[in-house]
């Protein structure tokens, strides 16, 4: 039996699909996060150089990765909405922005906690740290710009332009440790292999999966609220409100 996925491009259809999908992402996210944190903080051995202080990576690294990846997904949805005038794409971009900003903030905050014992300073104007801070400002700018424009369609277009232009910052963050002489260490896990203990790798990837599932669940929940707000004058939202009441 074939499924017509294109019908879910309509906000009314996607609203109901998102409601069914949220538990399938939220519950595994909670379970995997607990498992990942347990392995990272109680099973994985201390690092030979950084001792116990390195354990912040089990929060810092997933947050950093997702802060960049979410921005690219957000910019992609915004571009689709701008080019093809698809309402749901713009709504998805709007729903992703707060979560992306949260992960960018967590990345910077945990980086400061990690940097103090390693570098002796909470903050340095390192290339990667500075570009990650710019990423946070881009998220906040996207949110503020959309909030400042009353017309949702105009807000979507303005936000899309900012998101698309700002996406150039993501490769700068990723390659900054290669392009410039920075204090920030390079990638520990590479395609050629890693020297990390197997328990460290397990904790890292499990926590990363948990965070990604969390992003999907929260974004689906938020886009449902955005759909109801923007479609409140339509018949199906009125009927939904009557059923609930």
Backbone as CSV, one residue per row, in Angstrom:
resi,resn,N_x,N_y,N_z,CA_x,CA_y,CA_z,C_x,C_y,C_z
1,UNK,0.854,-1.200,0.000,0.000,0.000,0.000,0.888,1.248,0.000
2,UNK,0.702,2.110,-0.993,1.503,3.328,-1.092,0.877,4.444,-0.255
3,UNK,1.746,5.302,0.256,1.299,6.423,1.076,1.595,7.717,0.332
4,UNK,0.615,8.552,0.209,0.796,9.845,-0.451,1.356,10.838,0.568
5,UNK,2.692,10.913,0.625,3.335,11.784,1.605,3.117,13.257,1.296
6,UNK,2.829,13.588,0.029,2.667,14.996,-0.339,1.457,15.626,0.342
7,UNK,0.502,14.798,0.743,-0.682,15.374,1.390,-0.323,16.000,2.736
8,UNK,0.812,15.562,3.339,1.226,16.106,4.624,1.934,17.443,4.486
9,UNK,2.068,17.925,3.255,2.591,19.276,3.063,1.552,20.315,3.477
10,UNK,0.293,19.888,3.553,-0.772,20.779,4.020,-0.706,20.868,5.545
11,UNK,-0.676,22.070,6.106,-0.582,22.210,7.570,-1.644,21.435,8.329
12,UNK,-2.871,21.375,7.798,-3.947,20.677,8.504,-3.658,19.185,8.635
13,UNK,-3.104,18.576,7.585,-2.770,17.153,7.634,-1.526,16.897,8.479
14,UNK,-0.538,17.781,8.358,0.694,17.589,9.097,0.471,17.767,10.599
15,UNK,-0.474,18.617,10.970,-0.779,18.839,12.387,-1.127,17.524,13.080
16,UNK,-1.978,16.735,12.468,-2.394,15.463,13.065,-1.264,14.432,13.019
17,UNK,-0.503,14.417,11.929,0.632,13.489,11.839,1.673,13.802,12.912
18,UNK,1.970,15.080,13.103,2.960,15.478,14.101,2.537,15.046,15.508
19,UNK,1.242,15.176,15.792,0.742,14.767,17.100,0.960,13.287,17.372
20,UNK,0.843,12.470,16.317,1.058,11.030,16.477,2.544,10.683,16.594
21,UNK,3.402,11.480,15.969,4.831,11.167,15.946,5.577,11.605,17.207
22,UNK,5.100,12.630,17.865,5.826,13.198,19.007,6.214,12.153,20.053
23,UNK,5.288,11.293,20.530,5.692,10.305,21.545,6.770,9.343,21.050
24,UNK,6.785,9.040,19.756,7.760,8.100,19.205,9.173,8.679,19.205
25,UNK,9.273,9.981,19.319,10.591,10.616,19.412,10.915,11.028,20.851
26,UNK,9.901,11.493,21.587,10.138,12.005,22.933,10.549,10.904,23.912
27,UNK,9.855,9.778,23.885,10.155,8.695,24.836,11.549,8.111,24.613
28,UNK,11.926,7.736,23.371,13.299,7.250,23.161,14.354,8.297,23.512
29,UNK,14.045,9.573,23.281,14.997,10.632,23.623,15.301,10.627,25.115
30,UNK,14.265,10.521,25.942,14.461,10.499,27.387,15.251,9.271,27.829
31,UNK,14.921,8.123,27.263,15.605,6.880,27.637,17.085,6.938,27.235
32,UNK,17.344,7.333,26.004,18.724,7.380,25.518,19.548,8.415,26.267
33,UNK,18.932,9.522,26.651,19.677,10.541,27.390,20.119,10.009,28.746
34,UNK,19.236,9.306,29.429,19.596,8.720,30.725,20.708,7.696,30.558
35,UNK,20.585,6.841,29.541,21.609,5.821,29.294,22.944,6.468,28.940
36,UNK,22.919,7.459,28.060,24.140,8.135,27.648,24.832,8.836,28.801
37,UNK,24.057,9.520,29.654,24.639,10.200,30.799,25.211,9.213,31.814
38,UNK,24.532,8.086,31.987,25.036,7.071,32.927,26.379,6.516,32.450
39,UNK,26.444,6.180,31.165,27.698,5.646,30.639,28.797,6.705,30.704
40,UNK,28.447,7.930,30.340,29.442,8.995,30.301,29.998,9.374,31.659
41,UNK,29.151,9.368,32.686,29.579,9.858,33.991,29.921,8.747,34.989
42,UNK,29.506,7.508,34.716,29.753,6.443,35.687,30.482,5.237,35.115
43,UNK,30.473,5.060,33.804,31.110,3.891,33.197,32.418,4.264,32.506
44,UNK,32.394,5.346,31.720,33.584,5.759,30.987,34.716,6.115,31.952
45,UNK,35.946,5.721,31.640,37.079,6.002,32.539,37.502,7.457,32.449
46,UNK,38.265,7.954,33.418,38.807,9.318,33.341,39.769,9.443,32.158
47,UNK,39.876,10.643,31.629,40.798,10.885,30.523,42.231,10.945,31.040
48,UNK,43.165,10.462,30.242,44.561,10.403,30.681,45.156,11.790,30.890
49,UNK,44.665,12.784,30.163,45.224,14.139,30.249,44.305,15.068,31.042
50,UNK,43.002,15.038,30.747,42.065,15.992,31.337,41.351,15.463,32.570
51,UNK,41.618,14.241,32.935,41.031,13.623,34.133,39.498,13.647,34.046
52,UNK,38.820,14.057,35.135,37.356,14.029,35.167,36.720,15.202,34.426
53,UNK,37.507,16.258,34.199,36.947,17.467,33.592,36.457,17.237,32.168
54,UNK,36.967,16.215,31.503,36.600,15.990,30.103,35.139,15.582,29.941
55,UNK,34.499,15.091,31.019,33.150,14.528,30.895,32.123,15.542,30.398
56,UNK,32.456,16.804,30.416,31.553,17.821,29.894,31.323,17.634,28.399
57,UNK,32.212,16.871,27.732,32.059,16.672,26.287,30.783,15.911,25.952
58,UNK,30.272,15.116,26.886,29.072,14.336,26.596,27.831,15.219,26.493
59,UNK,27.945,16.460,26.927,26.897,17.454,26.714,27.345,18.474,25.681
60,UNK,28.599,18.905,25.796,29.122,19.963,24.934,29.163,19.566,23.466
61,UNK,29.689,18.396,23.163,29.852,18.002,21.761,28.512,17.788,21.059
62,UNK,27.555,17.026,21.643,26.253,16.917,20.974,25.567,18.260,20.775
63,UNK,25.661,19.134,21.785,25.039,20.453,21.665,25.679,21.262,20.546
64,UNK,26.999,21.189,20.430,27.706,21.932,19.385,27.350,21.417,18.004
65,UNK,27.336,20.091,17.856,27.005,19.497,16.561,25.592,19.887,16.138
66,UNK,24.653,19.748,17.058,23.256,20.022,16.711,22.990,21.506,16.510
67,UNK,23.720,22.370,17.201,23.526,23.805,16.980,23.835,24.165,15.536
68,UNK,24.846,23.527,14.947,25.185,23.770,13.540,24.211,23.075,12.600
69,UNK,23.906,21.803,12.903,23.056,21.024,12.016,21.643,21.589,11.972
70,UNK,21.111,22.000,13.122,19.762,22.575,13.167,19.701,23.842,12.329
71,UNK,20.780,24.646,12.373,20.759,25.885,11.595,20.663,25.577,10.106
72,UNK,21.412,24.573,9.645,21.345,24.210,8.231,19.962,23.703,7.852
73,UNK,19.361,22.898,8.723,17.995,22.410,8.458,17.018,23.580,8.453
74,UNK,17.160,24.493,9.420,16.303,25.667,9.482,16.437,26.512,8.220
75,UNK,17.681,26.743,7.792,17.908,27.528,6.578,17.338,26.816,5.355
76,UNK,17.429,25.484,5.333,16.872,24.718,4.221,15.367,24.853,4.145
77,UNK,14.696,24.717,5.284,13.243,24.900,5.313,12.871,26.328,4.923
78,UNK,13.627,27.299,5.436,13.339,28.697,5.112,13.493,28.951,3.622
79,UNK,14.516,28.346,3.012,14.726,28.511,1.572,13.587,27.888,0.776
80,UNK,13.129,26.711,1.198,11.996,26.076,0.522,10.751,26.956,0.607
81,UNK,10.527,27.518,1.781,9.376,28.395,1.943,9.475,29.646,1.089
82,UNK,10.705,30.175,0.961,10.913,31.392,0.177,10.774,31.117,-1.316
83,UNK,11.344,30.003,-1.776,11.370,29.704,-3.211,10.017,29.182,-3.707
84,UNK,9.444,28.239,-2.961,8.220,27.579,-3.424,6.961,28.091,-2.726
85,UNK,7.130,29.036,-1.815,5.987,29.633,-1.114,5.163,28.583,-0.374
86,UNK,5.858,27.619,0.234,5.184,26.565,1.003,5.078,27.005,2.462
87,UNK,3.874,27.075,2.947,3.631,27.585,4.294,4.273,26.710,5.362
88,UNK,4.135,25.388,5.211,4.624,24.478,6.241,6.143,24.549,6.369
89,UNK,6.853,24.743,5.271,8.312,24.844,5.326,8.733,26.024,6.189
90,UNK,8.074,27.153,5.989,8.393,28.342,6.797,8.052,28.120,8.260
91,UNK,6.949,27.425,8.512,6.570,27.126,9.895,7.601,26.216,10.565
92,UNK,8.123,25.250,9.823,9.135,24.363,10.372,10.408,25.126,10.695
93,UNK,10.791,26.067,9.834,11.974,26.882,10.107,11.782,27.680,11.403
94,UNK,10.593,28.238,11.551,10.295,29.003,12.764,10.322,28.120,14.003
95,UNK,9.836,26.897,13.877,9.789,25.997,15.030,11.177,25.513,15.451
96,UNK,12.114,25.457,14.522,13.457,24.958,14.821,14.345,26.004,15.497
97,UNK,14.085,27.273,15.238,14.981,28.331,15.694,15.207,28.361,17.214
98,UNK,14.161,28.301,18.055,14.413,28.354,19.502,15.253,27.183,20.011
99,UNK,15.029,25.988,19.470,15.808,24.832,19.897,17.259,24.967,19.450
100,UNK,17.473,25.472,18.241,18.829,25.709,17.776,19.546,26.724,18.643
101,UNK,18.842,27.789,19.024,19.431,28.800,19.911,19.776,28.194,21.265
102,UNK,18.916,27.314,21.758,19.172,26.651,23.041,20.453,25.821,22.977
103,UNK,20.615,25.055,21.918,21.809,24.222,21.807,23.068,25.066,21.595
104,UNK,22.954,26.175,20.883,24.101,27.066,20.727,24.507,27.653,22.080
105,UNK,23.512,28.023,22.883,23.797,28.553,24.220,24.446,27.482,25.100
106,UNK,23.897,26.257,25.065,24.466,25.167,25.857,25.895,24.886,25.414
107,UNK,26.145,24.936,24.112,27.492,24.723,23.593,28.473,25.744,24.164
108,UNK,28.070,26.999,24.154,28.947,28.054,24.671,29.120,27.955,26.184
109,UNK,28.034,27.658,26.880,28.069,27.581,28.338,28.935,26.419,28.806
110,UNK,28.723,25.236,28.235,29.534,24.080,28.620,30.976,24.238,28.156
111,UNK,31.160,24.936,27.025,32.516,25.218,26.577,33.267,26.088,27.567
112,UNK,32.551,27.040,28.172,33.182,27.885,29.188,33.545,27.071,30.424
113,UNK,32.643,26.170,30.832,32.923,25.312,31.987,34.118,24.395,31.725
114,UNK,34.263,23.972,30.483,35.376,23.109,30.106,36.659,23.924,29.928
115,UNK,36.522,25.131,29.401,37.685,25.952,29.123,38.386,26.470,30.365
116,UNK,37.621,26.718,31.432,38.233,27.266,32.644,39.325,26.355,33.217
117,UNK,39.076,25.061,33.450,40.162,24.212,33.968,41.225,23.871,32.927
118,UNK,40.873,23.891,31.640,41.828,23.511,30.599,42.702,24.692,30.155
119,UNK,42.078,25.872,29.973,42.799,27.038,29.464,43.069,28.081,30.548
120,UNK,42.390,27.946,31.674,42.534,28.934,32.734,41.688,30.175,32.522
121,UNK,40.728,30.114,31.591,39.865,31.264,31.307,38.486,30.764,30.896
122,UNK,37.457,31.530,31.275,36.093,31.168,30.901,35.853,31.407,29.413
123,UNK,36.525,32.409,28.871,36.280,32.776,27.472,37.557,33.323,26.858
124,UNK,37.809,32.941,25.617,38.870,33.546,24.808,38.266,33.801,23.430
125,UNK,38.789,34.812,22.752,38.262,35.140,21.425,38.881,34.214,20.382
126,UNK,38.642,32.931,20.618,39.102,31.878,19.724,38.193,31.846,18.487
127,UNK,38.733,31.410,17.347,37.962,31.422,16.099,36.686,30.591,16.215
128,UNK,36.781,29.395,16.808,35.589,28.549,16.900,34.600,29.104,17.909
129,UNK,35.089,29.579,19.042,34.175,30.136,20.039,33.468,31.368,19.510
130,UNK,34.217,32.228,18.830,33.628,33.458,18.298,32.584,33.157,17.225
131,UNK,32.892,32.235,16.319,31.935,31.892,15.266,30.706,31.186,15.841
132,UNK,30.874,30.412,16.924,29.722,29.797,17.586,28.858,30.860,18.256
133,UNK,29.495,31.888,18.823,28.743,33.002,19.409,27.956,33.731,18.323
134,UNK,28.551,33.915,17.160,27.843,34.535,16.033,26.640,33.687,15.645
135,UNK,26.793,32.353,15.707,25.669,31.465,15.397,24.511,31.702,16.358
136,UNK,24.811,31.856,17.636,23.761,32.150,18.616,23.069,33.464,18.272
137,UNK,23.850,34.473,17.905,23.260,35.766,17.534,22.396,35.646,16.280
138,UNK,22.797,34.777,15.352,21.989,34.565,14.150,20.643,33.939,14.493
139,UNK,20.658,32.959,15.394,19.397,32.367,15.846,18.510,33.428,16.498
140,UNK,19.099,34.181,17.423,18.315,35.200,18.128,17.834,36.278,17.170
141,UNK,18.674,36.625,16.190,18.268,37.611,15.194,17.118,37.116,14.344
142,UNK,17.153,35.828,13.972,16.070,35.225,13.197,14.764,35.284,13.988
143,UNK,14.829,34.920,15.262,13.632,34.922,16.111,13.100,36.345,16.290
144,UNK,14.010,37.290,16.576,13.606,38.677,16.811,13.046,39.321,15.545
145,UNK,13.657,39.027,14.403,13.199,39.606,13.143,11.791,39.143,12.816
146,UNK,11.520,37.853,12.986,10.171,37.352,12.706,9.155,37.935,13.690
147,UNK,9.569,38.081,14.947,8.643,38.613,15.955,8.336,40.095,15.724
148,UNK,9.230,40.798,15.042,9.045,42.242,14.846,8.133,42.574,13.670
149,UNK,7.790,41.577,12.862,6.949,41.806,11.682,5.592,41.144,11.905
150,UNK,4.542,41.929,11.795,3.203,41.426,12.101,2.694,40.434,11.053
151,UNK,2.975,40.694,9.791,2.502,39.821,8.720,3.360,38.556,8.669
152,UNK,2.790,37.376,8.937,3.595,36.138,8.968,4.327,35.852,7.667
153,UNK,3.714,36.148,6.522,4.361,35.864,5.242,5.568,36.763,5.031
154,UNK,5.452,38.024,5.375,6.594,38.940,5.278,7.670,38.548,6.278
155,UNK,7.239,38.130,7.460,8.198,37.694,8.477,8.964,36.466,8.007
156,UNK,8.265,35.548,7.352,8.922,34.347,6.835,9.966,34.695,5.781
157,UNK,9.624,35.622,4.890,10.560,36.002,3.830,11.789,36.693,4.394
158,UNK,11.577,37.592,5.335,12.709,38.302,5.936,13.599,37.336,6.714
159,UNK,12.969,36.452,7.488,13.735,35.468,8.244,14.498,34.519,7.343
160,UNK,13.881,34.151,6.214,14.534,33.232,5.279,15.814,33.839,4.718
161,UNK,15.764,35.116,4.361,16.956,35.771,3.824,18.080,35.791,4.851
162,UNK,17.740,36.084,6.100,18.749,36.084,7.153,19.312,34.690,7.373
163,UNK,18.430,33.684,7.400,18.878,32.307,7.637,19.798,31.817,6.524
164,UNK,19.441,32.133,5.278,20.239,31.683,4.137,21.613,32.346,4.148
165,UNK,21.647,33.648,4.353,22.931,34.361,4.387,23.774,33.886,5.568
166,UNK,23.131,33.668,6.703,23.859,33.257,7.900,24.416,31.855,7.843
167,UNK,23.901,31.035,6.920,24.372,29.649,6.838,25.847,29.548,6.473
168,UNK,26.414,30.609,5.914,27.844,30.592,5.582,28.693,30.477,6.846
169,UNK,28.115,30.819,8.003,28.866,30.750,9.256,29.090,29.321,9.723
170,UNK,28.237,28.386,9.311,28.343,27.004,9.783,29.645,26.340,9.332
171,UNK,30.000,26.375,8.045,31.300,25.803,7.678,32.480,26.535,8.310
172,UNK,32.307,27.821,8.600,33.377,28.548,9.280,33.602,27.964,10.669
173,UNK,32.513,27.658,11.384,32.640,27.032,12.705,33.354,25.696,12.593
174,UNK,32.924,24.875,11.644,33.454,23.518,11.528,34.930,23.511,11.144
175,UNK,35.309,24.345,10.189,36.682,24.314,9.676,37.609,25.311,10.374
176,UNK,37.104,26.042,11.358,37.910,27.087,11.999,39.188,26.541,12.627
177,UNK,39.131,25.329,13.189,40.311,24.773,13.839,41.359,24.344,12.812
178,UNK,40.930,24.205,11.549,41.876,23.843,10.486,42.404,25.080,9.762
179,UNK,41.563,26.097,9.652,41.946,27.289,8.908,42.809,28.245,9.723
180,UNK,42.609,28.267,11.057,43.343,29.205,11.900,44.020,28.477,13.053
181,UNK,44.998,29.140,13.628,45.682,28.610,14.806,44.856,28.967,16.039
182,UNK,44.122,27.991,16.571,43.185,28.245,17.657,43.526,27.405,18.882
183,UNK,43.001,27.835,20.030,43.155,27.057,21.258,42.259,25.830,21.257
184,UNK,41.140,25.939,20.575,40.167,24.850,20.573,40.756,23.625,19.880
185,UNK,40.603,22.471,20.523,41.134,21.246,19.943,40.358,20.834,18.705
186,UNK,41.002,20.050,17.853,40.355,19.555,16.648,39.406,18.418,16.947
187,UNK,38.862,17.818,15.900,37.905,16.727,16.060,38.587,15.505,16.660
188,UNK,37.986,14.941,17.689,38.520,13.728,18.315,38.138,12.498,17.512
189,UNK,36.910,12.493,16.987,36.423,11.369,16.189,36.531,11.737,14.727
190,UNK,37.275,10.957,13.960,37.495,11.213,12.544,37.162,9.966,11.747
191,UNK,37.102,10.124,10.422,36.833,8.984,9.554,37.973,7.969,9.621
192,UNK,39.161,8.435,9.954,40.316,7.539,10.017,40.396,6.781,11.332
193,UNK,39.495,7.083,12.274,39.497,6.379,13.552,39.588,7.340,14.721
194,UNK,39.597,6.788,15.913,39.677,7.588,17.124,40.403,6.819,18.211
195,UNK,41.014,7.580,19.113,41.711,6.965,20.241,40.839,6.928,21.493
196,UNK,39.572,7.349,21.371,38.676,7.377,22.521,38.345,5.970,22.986
197,UNK,38.191,5.823,24.292,37.759,4.560,24.877,36.362,4.227,24.353
198,UNK,36.071,2.937,24.204,34.796,2.507,23.637,33.616,3.029,24.440
199,UNK,33.753,3.101,25.772,32.660,3.620,26.602,32.438,5.111,26.340
200,UNK,33.517,5.841,26.094,33.388,7.264,25.765,32.641,7.437,24.449
201,UNK,32.979,6.614,23.471,32.298,6.683,22.182,30.814,6.354,22.330
202,UNK,30.515,5.319,23.112,29.123,4.940,23.302,28.329,6.074,23.938
203,UNK,28.896,6.674,24.985,28.209,7.775,25.659,27.988,8.945,24.712
204,UNK,29.001,9.240,23.902,28.923,10.366,22.974,27.813,10.156,21.945
205,UNK,27.794,9.000,21.298,26.839,8.768,20.226,25.418,8.561,20.754
206,UNK,25.295,7.941,21.925,23.965,7.751,22.508,23.366,9.099,22.899
207,UNK,24.177,9.958,23.507,23.687,11.282,23.892,23.357,12.116,22.670
208,UNK,24.176,11.996,21.626,23.902,12.715,20.384,22.573,12.266,19.785
209,UNK,22.316,10.959,19.779,21.042,10.437,19.270,19.876,10.936,20.120
210,UNK,20.066,10.973,21.445,19.015,11.454,22.345,18.683,12.915,22.061
211,UNK,19.712,13.718,21.873,19.496,15.141,21.597,18.790,15.345,20.263
212,UNK,19.155,14.544,19.273,18.514,14.668,17.971,17.036,14.289,18.051
213,UNK,16.719,13.212,18.748,15.323,12.815,18.923,14.549,13.901,19.677
214,UNK,15.206,14.504,20.663,14.591,15.608,21.405,14.264,16.774,20.477
215,UNK,15.193,17.102,19.595,14.980,18.200,18.649,13.749,17.931,17.793
216,UNK,13.617,16.712,17.285,12.481,16.370,16.440,11.177,16.485,17.229
217,UNK,11.158,15.917,18.442,9.938,15.937,19.251,9.508,17.358,19.594
218,UNK,10.456,18.169,20.040,10.127,19.543,20.438,9.715,20.380,19.236
219,UNK,10.396,20.191,18.106,10.061,20.954,16.903,8.665,20.597,16.396
220,UNK,8.313,19.310,16.461,6.966,18.904,16.046,5.910,19.504,16.965
221,UNK,6.195,19.511,18.271,5.241,20.101,19.212,5.096,21.597,18.976
222,UNK,6.223,22.256,18.705,6.162,23.703,18.486,5.478,24.045,17.172
223,UNK,5.724,23.259,16.119,5.098,23.576,14.839,3.588,23.373,14.902
224,UNK,3.130,22.460,15.752,1.686,22.302,15.934,1.072,23.582,16.502
225,UNK,1.766,24.210,17.436,1.278,25.464,18.003,1.298,26.579,16.962
226,UNK,2.345,26.591,16.141,2.446,27.610,15.088,1.331,27.423,14.061
227,UNK,1.053,26.179,13.707,-0.023,25.896,12.745,-1.360,26.398,13.278
228,UNK,-1.646,26.104,14.545,-2.909,26.551,15.129,-3.000,28.077,15.153
229,UNK,-1.880,28.725,15.432,-1.874,30.190,15.492,-2.113,30.797,14.117
230,UNK,-1.444,30.262,13.112,-1.543,30.855,11.774,-2.800,30.430,11.017
231,UNK,-3.352,29.276,11.382,-4.536,28.768,10.677,-5.807,28.957,11.505
232,UNK,-5.753,29.823,12.505,-6.877,29.937,13.443,-8.175,30.394,12.786
233,UNK,-8.075,31.043,11.637,-9.290,31.519,10.956,-9.876,30.486,10.003
234,UNK,-9.227,29.334,9.869,-9.715,28.310,8.936,-10.779,27.448,9.607
235,UNK,-11.533,26.744,8.770,-12.641,25.942,9.280,-12.161,24.767,10.117
236,UNK,-11.086,24.114,9.686,-10.653,22.908,10.402,-10.160,23.226,11.809
237,UNK,-9.547,24.399,12.001,-9.124,24.792,13.347,-10.334,25.102,14.215
238,UNK,-11.332,25.732,13.625,-12.570,26.016,14.367,-13.250,24.718,14.793
239,UNK,-13.301,23.751,13.887,-13.896,22.452,14.220,-13.092,21.734,15.289
240,UNK,-11.758,21.849,15.222,-10.897,21.222,16.228,-11.138,21.852,17.598
241,UNK,-11.302,23.158,17.628,-11.549,23.852,18.890,-12.894,23.434,19.493
242,UNK,-13.890,23.229,18.633,-15.217,22.811,19.107,-15.151,21.405,19.680
243,UNK,-14.368,20.524,19.040,-14.230,19.153,19.536,-13.557,19.145,20.898
244,UNK,-12.543,19.970,21.054,-11.796,20.023,22.322,-12.649,20.578,23.443
245,UNK,-13.485,21.574,23.088,-14.319,22.189,24.118,-15.525,21.337,24.468
